[in-house]
Amino acid sequence: MPQGPPFSVSEFTTWDLSFEQDVALYQRLGVTGIEVCERKISRDPAKAREQLAWLRDRGLQVTSVQPRVHALFKDSMCPELEDPQERMRRYRQSIDLFGDCFPGQNLPLVTIGGNAPAYNFRLAYETAHRLYPNLARYAADHGVRIMFEPLHPVLMNADTFVGSLEDALRLIDAVNQPNFGLMLDVWHVWHEHDIARRLAALPRPPMAVHICDWPRLGPRGPADRVLPGQGSINLPALLGGLEAAGYQGAYCLEIFSAHQWPDSLWRRDPAEVLAAGREGFYNAWRNRSRIAVASAGLGSGP
């Protein structure tokens, strides 16, 4: 097996497979970690608990969780729910499920902003400052953590109202709960000014990290990603920054795509995608930059 940090796979990467097929494939390939996407397990609570118990017994480490409803406001994966209070109620159901099924593991669950209602960014931030602290305290009582993920500006007003690392850190500071931290996806921040050194200077490491790459000619849509090492991201530099920041967790391959593209990664053999993604990650890790924390600085943002 490659020498380096743990390698994990998000179930979004193997979009067309079932939950059970995902687990079987990851284990067959020697992948040790999984990001569970709740939309792949049953909506029936009893059945979902059976599935998660089966996963726990298989020994595959859950490195993070994507709740079925994971945005504060409407987003592309769940556009039908308007009320953020109801969305947070659904999120608490996910906390209940994973906290009960994985006691003592302090699992991190992803959240994103969703779309500011009627482009009212002031209201969006005020709502986040009001609702997220209570959600974080609820999560702490159930033994899980919450990660806020900033998204690339191409997803502004489609999936998020927070389109930069700096704005995400400000929101996390405002929530001010020890179990509410950063989810870092390289696809969303790679373009920002002096990003590797800014990652090295993070006040605390991310709770989890997603990896993939940005198409060299630019994305054809909001889900267009390529495998690590096959795009425009200077992944060795970002990995060096994250190492300098003290991140010691798994690096999770998260690939979105679209079936209408003839070269879509979702149309390829999932085993080949995972093998190539793992190889690309470990190649980047071996060539990662050495970034001194003392010389790193957040600067004034992008």
PyMOL commands that set and color helices and strands:
alter all, ss='L'
color gray80, all
select helices_A, chain A and resi 19-28+38-40+45-58+84-101+117-119+121-141+153-155+165-175+186-189+195-200+235-244+265-267+270-286+293-295
alter helices_A, ss='H'
color red, helices_A
select strands_A, chain A and resi 7-10+33-37+61-66+108-111+145-148+180-185+208-211+251-253
alter strands_A, ss='S'
color yellow, strands_A
deselect
rebuild
show_as cartoon
